[in-house]
Amino acid sequence: MQKLKRKINNLLFGRYKHSLSNSKSTSVRSLDRLNLSLGDVRDVFEPYLAIFLAADRHWNPAQVGIALSTTSIAGILAQTPTGALVDASPHKRLMIATATLAVAISYMVIVNFSALPAVVAAQAVIGISAVIVGPTVSAISLGVVGKDRLNKRVGRNEVFNHTGNVCAAIVAGLLGQFAGRIWIFYFLVVLCVVTIFLVFQIRNQDIDNTKARGDEPENDNKERATVKDLLGNRTLIIFALSVVMFYLANGALLPLVSQELTAGQQNTPSLYISAAIMVTQLTMIPVAGWAGTAANRWGRKPLLLIAFTAVLVRTGLYTISHNPWFLVSVQVLDGIASGIFTVLVVIIVADLTQGTGRFNLAQGAINTMIGIGAAISNLASGFLVKAAGYKVGFITLGVIAAIGLFWLWLKMPETKESQSQDTTKTEHN
């Protein structure tokens, strides 16, 4: 009789349960495809934009610098407000689709209008749109899989994202070489259209908007944490300072290496630069996947220490030799450091904001720190290298990495442990 009941239950409800499982897994697989299509505008397409403006439009370096810096400035200003908007919005798929469409339109403006004001305005829109997409993908990931599975999900996001970056860089390079540089940007527009299609393959009902902002269902009727509450989170402030020091040390390294590779090379500087970017992205693919899993086994802090150590070793190696292929090979350490850090930033912010309902606001604030650190790194190192040479520049960045390493080691607690302790205290209370 019991076997008969089980068979009847399976017959009546099995398909329903299976469909629920398929629903969730469909959204998870769609997240994979979405991250694959999200070619990084800053890392993949912006270098080609600089070449396009200089070689095809005959802009001078100052004009190119103004256009490119506009993206960074707009992104820094938009990061934190964007985080608050992502927390509040139940239409996260629409936010990604709108931002992606804005990027596509902006690049068409750049291709078809050569006036500096038009290009600067388009670059500002691209900067704002770029900082909408990343945090919103993280929020959707948290809303779909929940806090317990976020570590692996973030690692998986990064694996697919960097794989997409590598593929996009290869296609863009081939198009630029054989069809003309303008076709690189038409290719980006096609990617944007694909991204808009894929984001709506994630089922809206599979995104828990309460979880997506780092809150719990039982807190729905409670007031969310304020900005003052976040500023009072000592560990979050320590982590924010660690992030600034990481990007102060790491932000200018690839641009400086690119300049050093270009210096004195008449025929193949772009080959070396492309190779450096590819080495970094290919290294980040396995490292990001590993970091998502290791964050649970090892904890967060040991991985952050590895990332800082990789930056420190990298700065030292750059002072040893000027051989182009040696400099390119050292980019493996960039892939290790950046692969770990991009994953850990999302995971640690989720640790520190769980239950506050301000995951995306805090993530936006941390991303602002990233932008400020990278901008200061590029600006200050440029003047330093001009005055004292590349070796002094690399040594100075290494000193900053060493300071950051010791700061993190002495001040930063393990957020995985603190999270579990806070949860235990809450349950006892």
VMD Tcl script that draws the C-alpha trace (Angstrom):
set ca {
  {0.00 0.00 0.00}
  {2.84 2.42 0.90}
  {4.60 1.70 -2.38}
  {1.35 2.39 -4.23}
  {0.96 5.74 -2.43}
  {4.52 6.73 -3.30}
  {3.91 5.86 -6.94}
  {0.71 7.92 -6.99}
  {2.48 10.87 -5.31}
  {5.30 10.69 -7.82}
  {2.82 10.52 -10.66}
  {0.79 13.49 -9.40}
  {3.51 15.74 -7.97}
  {6.76 14.49 -9.46}
  {6.41 16.54 -12.61}
  {5.61 19.65 -10.56}
  {8.68 19.19 -8.36}
  {10.77 18.48 -11.42}
  {9.52 21.63 -13.09}
  {10.44 23.70 -10.03}
  {13.92 22.21 -10.09}
  {14.21 22.88 -13.81}
  {13.00 26.45 -13.26}
  {15.77 27.22 -10.80}
  {18.42 25.39 -12.77}
  {17.35 27.23 -15.92}
  {17.99 30.56 -14.18}
  {21.34 29.32 -12.89}
  {22.40 28.22 -16.38}
  {21.17 31.54 -17.77}
  {23.44 33.30 -15.26}
  {26.35 31.33 -16.74}
  {25.49 32.41 -20.27}
  {24.88 36.01 -19.17}
  {28.33 36.26 -17.58}
  {29.87 34.72 -20.70}
  {28.35 37.44 -22.90}
  {29.33 40.31 -20.61}
  {32.56 41.35 -22.30}
  {34.39 43.75 -19.99}
  {34.16 47.20 -21.60}
  {37.11 48.52 -19.55}
  {39.55 45.64 -20.00}
  {38.66 44.37 -23.48}
  {37.24 47.22 -25.55}
  {38.70 50.39 -24.02}
  {42.29 49.67 -25.22}
  {40.94 49.37 -28.77}
  {38.99 52.59 -28.30}
  {42.21 54.40 -27.40}
  {43.85 53.09 -30.58}
  {40.76 53.97 -32.65}
  {40.66 57.57 -31.39}
  {44.40 58.08 -31.84}
  {44.98 56.27 -35.17}
  {41.64 56.61 -36.98}
  {40.40 59.94 -35.58}
  {43.90 61.43 -35.18}
  {43.17 62.68 -31.67}
  {46.09 63.91 -29.60}
  {47.01 62.11 -26.33}
  {45.34 64.79 -24.19}
  {42.01 64.33 -25.98}
  {42.25 60.54 -25.71}
  {43.07 60.88 -22.00}
  {40.04 63.10 -21.40}
  {37.73 60.62 -23.16}
  {39.05 57.57 -21.29}
  {39.20 59.24 -17.87}
  {35.57 60.34 -18.23}
  {34.51 56.68 -17.97}
  {36.40 56.21 -14.71}
  {35.19 59.46 -13.16}
  {31.55 58.79 -14.06}
  {31.86 55.25 -12.70}
  {33.34 56.42 -9.38}
  {30.58 59.00 -8.89}
  {27.83 56.50 -9.77}
  {29.00 53.44 -7.80}
  {27.46 54.08 -4.38}
  {24.12 55.56 -5.57}
  {23.84 52.65 -8.00}
  {24.26 50.20 -5.11}
  {21.38 51.83 -3.23}
  {19.25 51.69 -6.40}
  {19.97 47.96 -6.86}
  {18.94 47.32 -3.23}
  {15.64 49.10 -3.78}
  {14.71 47.88 -7.26}
  {12.68 44.71 -7.90}
  {13.46 45.06 -11.63}
  {17.07 43.93 -11.68}
  {16.90 42.24 -15.09}
  {15.54 45.45 -16.60}
  {18.39 47.43 -15.01}
  {20.99 45.22 -16.73}
  {19.13 45.34 -20.04}
  {18.79 49.15 -19.92}
  {22.45 49.67 -18.98}
  {23.58 47.28 -21.74}
  {21.43 49.06 -24.33}
  {22.94 52.38 -23.19}
  {26.46 50.98 -23.78}
  {25.51 49.85 -27.30}
  {24.00 53.24 -28.19}
  {26.99 55.08 -26.71}
  {29.48 53.15 -28.81}
  {27.44 53.86 -31.92}
  {27.61 57.56 -31.01}
  {31.40 57.29 -30.68}
  {31.69 55.53 -34.05}
  {29.46 58.00 -35.90}
  {30.31 61.32 -34.21}
  {33.89 62.55 -33.93}
  {33.31 65.71 -31.85}
  {34.96 65.61 -28.42}
  {31.78 66.61 -26.46}
  {29.80 63.77 -28.09}
  {32.48 61.18 -27.30}
  {32.89 62.45 -23.72}
  {29.12 62.30 -23.13}
  {28.99 58.76 -24.54}
  {31.94 57.73 -22.35}
  {30.16 59.10 -19.27}
  {27.09 56.99 -20.08}
  {29.33 53.93 -20.59}
  {31.00 54.54 -17.22}
  {27.67 54.73 -15.40}
  {26.23 51.73 -17.26}
  {29.29 49.59 -16.53}
  {28.95 50.09 -12.77}
  {25.27 49.17 -12.91}
  {25.81 45.79 -14.54}
  {28.41 44.24 -12.22}
  {26.66 44.85 -8.86}
  {23.29 43.91 -10.34}
  {24.65 40.55 -11.57}
  {25.98 39.95 -8.03}
  {22.60 40.87 -6.55}
  {20.74 38.53 -8.92}
  {23.22 35.77 -8.06}
  {22.58 36.25 -4.35}
  {18.83 36.36 -4.95}
  {18.84 33.15 -7.00}
  {21.22 30.89 -5.03}
  {21.17 32.46 -1.55}
  {23.98 33.35 0.85}
  {25.07 29.74 1.52}
  {25.87 29.09 -2.15}
  {27.10 32.56 -3.03}
  {30.82 31.69 -2.77}
  {30.76 29.11 -5.53}
  {28.31 31.18 -7.58}
  {30.56 34.26 -7.56}
  {33.55 32.11 -8.52}
  {31.50 30.59 -11.34}
  {30.40 34.07 -12.49}
  {34.03 35.15 -12.73}
  {35.07 31.99 -14.58}
  {32.45 32.57 -17.28}
  {33.11 36.32 -17.35}
  {36.85 35.94 -17.91}
  {36.26 33.19 -20.45}
  {33.99 35.60 -22.30}
  {36.64 38.32 -22.03}
  {39.25 36.05 -23.61}
  {36.93 35.08 -26.46}
  {35.88 38.72 -26.99}
  {39.52 39.85 -27.04}
  {40.41 37.22 -29.65}
  {37.46 38.13 -31.90}
  {38.11 41.86 -31.45}
  {41.78 41.41 -32.34}
  {40.95 39.45 -35.48}
  {38.31 41.97 -36.55}
  {40.69 44.86 -35.96}
  {43.43 43.14 -37.95}
  {41.44 41.89 -40.93}
  {38.19 43.92 -41.12}
  {39.07 47.29 -39.60}
  {38.95 48.69 -36.07}
  {35.44 50.06 -36.46}
  {34.09 46.49 -36.67}
  {35.28 45.85 -33.10}
  {32.59 48.22 -31.87}
  {29.91 46.70 -34.09}
  {30.89 43.37 -32.52}
  {30.37 44.95 -29.07}
  {26.89 46.04 -30.11}
  {26.09 42.45 -31.13}
  {27.31 41.27 -27.72}
  {25.03 43.84 -26.06}
  {22.01 42.53 -27.98}
  {22.88 38.96 -26.95}
  {23.24 40.07 -23.32}
  {19.82 41.75 -23.33}
  {18.27 38.54 -24.66}
  {20.07 36.35 -22.10}
  {19.26 38.43 -19.03}
  {15.55 37.86 -19.60}
  {16.17 34.10 -19.67}
  {16.64 34.39 -15.91}
  {13.17 33.91 -14.46}
  {12.11 36.91 -12.38}
  {10.27 34.67 -9.91}
  {13.54 32.85 -9.20}
  {15.14 36.08 -7.91}
  {14.41 36.60 -4.21}
  {14.74 40.39 -3.93}
  {14.91 40.21 -0.14}
  {17.93 37.90 -0.26}
  {19.35 39.88 -3.18}
  {19.89 42.91 -0.93}
  {21.45 40.83 1.87}
  {18.32 40.70 4.02}
  {16.25 37.93 5.57}
  {12.52 37.34 4.98}
  {11.75 37.88 8.68}
  {13.26 41.37 8.42}
  {10.92 42.53 5.66}
  {8.91 44.73 8.00}
  {11.96 46.12 9.78}
  {13.84 49.26 8.81}
  {16.99 48.54 6.86}
  {20.43 49.57 8.07}
  {21.37 53.18 7.45}
  {24.57 54.56 5.92}
  {25.57 55.52 9.48}
  {25.20 51.88 10.52}
  {27.50 50.78 7.70}
  {30.07 53.43 8.64}
  {29.94 52.07 12.17}
  {30.87 48.58 10.95}
  {34.56 48.52 11.93}
  {35.41 45.42 9.91}
  {33.82 46.89 6.79}
  {35.93 50.04 7.18}
  {39.10 47.96 7.66}
  {38.25 45.99 4.54}
  {37.55 49.18 2.57}
  {41.02 50.50 3.47}
  {42.53 47.14 2.45}
  {40.77 47.40 -0.91}
  {42.14 50.91 -1.46}
  {45.69 49.75 -0.71}
  {45.35 46.72 -2.99}
  {44.31 48.86 -5.95}
  {46.81 51.61 -5.09}
  {49.49 48.95 -5.50}
  {47.96 46.95 -8.35}
  {46.02 49.50 -10.40}
  {48.96 51.05 -12.25}
  {51.05 47.90 -12.78}
  {49.59 46.75 -16.11}
  {49.53 50.28 -17.62}
  {53.17 50.79 -16.55}
  {54.17 47.40 -17.97}
  {52.33 48.25 -21.21}
  {54.28 51.50 -21.48}
  {57.55 49.70 -20.78}
  {56.71 47.05 -23.38}
  {55.89 49.75 -25.93}
  {59.05 51.77 -25.27}
  {61.63 51.06 -27.97}
  {59.41 48.51 -29.78}
  {58.58 49.66 -33.29}
  {56.92 46.61 -34.79}
  {55.16 44.46 -32.17}
  {54.12 46.48 -29.08}
  {50.46 45.55 -29.58}
  {51.43 41.87 -29.70}
  {53.09 42.10 -26.28}
  {50.22 44.11 -24.80}
  {47.62 41.67 -26.14}
  {49.69 38.78 -24.78}
  {49.86 40.44 -21.34}
  {46.07 40.90 -21.24}
  {45.46 37.33 -22.41}
  {47.85 35.84 -19.83}
  {46.03 37.71 -17.05}
  {42.55 36.71 -18.21}
  {43.46 33.06 -18.83}
  {45.00 32.82 -15.36}
  {41.96 34.39 -13.74}
  {39.63 31.71 -15.14}
  {40.84 28.78 -12.98}
  {41.87 31.02 -10.06}
  {38.40 32.59 -9.77}
  {36.73 29.17 -9.77}
  {39.17 27.91 -7.13}
  {38.75 31.02 -4.95}
  {34.97 30.59 -4.81}
  {35.41 27.09 -3.36}
  {38.50 27.79 -1.22}
  {36.80 30.73 0.50}
  {34.69 28.23 2.44}
  {37.45 25.70 3.12}
  {40.31 28.06 3.96}
  {38.42 31.18 4.99}
  {38.52 34.62 3.42}
  {41.59 36.15 5.06}
  {44.20 33.60 3.85}
  {43.10 34.16 0.25}
  {43.37 37.95 0.63}
  {46.90 37.51 2.00}
  {47.79 35.40 -1.05}
  {46.45 38.15 -3.35}
  {48.53 40.86 -1.65}
  {51.61 38.62 -1.68}
  {51.17 38.04 -5.43}
  {51.13 41.81 -6.04}
  {54.23 42.28 -3.87}
  {56.19 39.55 -5.68}
  {55.04 40.89 -9.04}
  {56.38 44.40 -8.34}
  {59.75 42.89 -7.38}
  {59.99 40.76 -10.52}
  {59.30 43.75 -12.76}
  {62.54 45.37 -11.52}
  {64.69 42.34 -12.49}
  {64.43 42.33 -16.28}
  {63.10 44.40 -19.17}
  {62.74 41.40 -21.50}
  {59.25 41.69 -23.06}
  {58.32 38.03 -22.74}
  {59.54 37.94 -19.13}
  {57.31 40.92 -18.33}
  {54.39 39.21 -20.06}
  {54.93 35.97 -18.13}
  {54.86 37.83 -14.79}
  {51.24 38.73 -15.62}
  {50.35 35.28 -14.28}
  {50.67 36.86 -10.81}
  {48.22 39.57 -11.85}
  {45.76 36.84 -12.80}
  {46.21 35.19 -9.39}
  {45.84 38.42 -7.39}
  {42.94 39.85 -9.39}
  {41.20 36.48 -9.75}
  {41.12 36.09 -5.97}
  {40.26 39.69 -5.18}
  {37.33 40.08 -7.58}
  {35.67 37.00 -6.05}
  {36.48 37.82 -2.41}
  {35.19 41.40 -2.59}
  {31.64 40.18 -3.26}
  {31.83 37.35 -0.71}
  {33.22 39.50 2.13}
  {30.73 42.31 1.53}
  {27.97 39.68 1.68}
  {29.44 38.37 4.97}
  {29.55 41.82 6.54}
  {26.13 43.02 5.39}
  {24.04 39.87 5.88}
  {20.74 40.83 7.51}
  {21.21 44.58 6.91}
  {19.41 44.81 3.57}
  {22.31 46.94 2.28}
  {24.48 44.42 0.42}
  {24.43 46.36 -2.84}
  {24.90 49.78 -1.21}
  {27.99 48.48 0.60}
  {29.20 46.78 -2.57}
  {28.81 50.07 -4.43}
  {30.80 51.89 -1.74}
  {33.60 49.29 -1.92}
  {33.64 49.57 -5.72}
  {33.99 53.32 -5.29}
  {37.09 52.64 -3.18}
  {38.39 50.41 -5.98}
  {37.92 53.18 -8.52}
  {39.57 55.79 -6.31}
  {42.52 53.51 -5.52}
  {43.10 52.64 -9.18}
  {42.75 56.26 -10.32}
  {45.23 57.57 -7.72}
  {47.60 54.70 -8.54}
  {47.65 55.57 -12.25}
  {47.91 59.31 -11.70}
  {50.64 59.24 -9.04}
  {52.72 56.48 -10.64}
  {52.69 58.32 -13.98}
  {54.33 61.39 -12.44}
  {56.70 59.22 -10.37}
  {57.90 57.16 -13.35}
  {58.37 60.30 -15.43}
  {60.57 61.79 -12.70}
  {62.48 58.74 -11.45}
  {61.99 55.86 -13.90}
  {60.12 52.56 -14.04}
  {62.22 50.80 -11.39}
  {61.43 53.39 -8.72}
  {57.78 53.26 -9.74}
  {57.58 49.48 -9.32}
  {59.44 49.59 -5.99}
  {57.06 52.26 -4.65}
  {54.02 50.21 -5.63}
  {55.67 47.20 -3.96}
  {56.05 49.18 -0.72}
  {52.33 50.03 -0.84}
  {51.54 46.32 -1.36}
  {53.72 45.40 1.63}
  {51.95 47.97 3.84}
  {48.59 46.61 2.69}
  {49.71 43.05 3.39}
  {50.70 43.84 6.98}
  {47.59 45.97 7.53}
  {45.39 43.11 6.40}
  {47.30 40.55 8.46}
  {47.18 42.62 11.67}
  {43.76 44.29 11.45}
  {41.37 42.29 9.26}
  {39.40 39.55 11.06}
  {38.19 36.38 9.34}
  {34.69 37.31 8.18}
  {33.57 33.73 7.70}
  {34.14 33.02 11.39}
  {32.68 36.31 12.54}
  {29.61 35.66 10.42}
  {29.03 32.26 11.98}
  {29.57 33.71 15.47}
  {27.09 36.51 14.83}
  {24.56 33.97 13.59}
  {25.05 31.84 16.69}
  {24.60 34.87 18.97}
  {21.43 35.83 17.15}
  {20.01 32.33 17.51}
  {20.78 32.26 21.25}
  {19.18 35.67 21.75}
}
mol new
graphics top color blue
foreach p $ca { graphics top sphere $p radius 0.5 }
foreach p [lrange $ca 0 end-1] q [lrange $ca 1 end] { graphics top cylinder $p $q radius 0.2 }
display resetview
